[in-house]
């Protein structure tokens, strides 16, 4: 039987805390889960974009343009 983390996430499962997300465009930080953020993989690099940057550049993101084109 494997141990599971308790309700507050401080169990003994041995997992590290997730890193805070940082927007690759504006530098905004997210301390907790942000389901409205966008994840993009550009040239093999994972980049996160905040909700504001995602909305402002939606057409470029959907057109699969790298961030350098925004």
Protein Blocks (a to p, Z undefined) as FASTA:
>chain_A
ZZdddfkopacnopacddddddfklopacfbdcfkbccddeehiacdddfklmmmmmmmm
mnopafklZZ
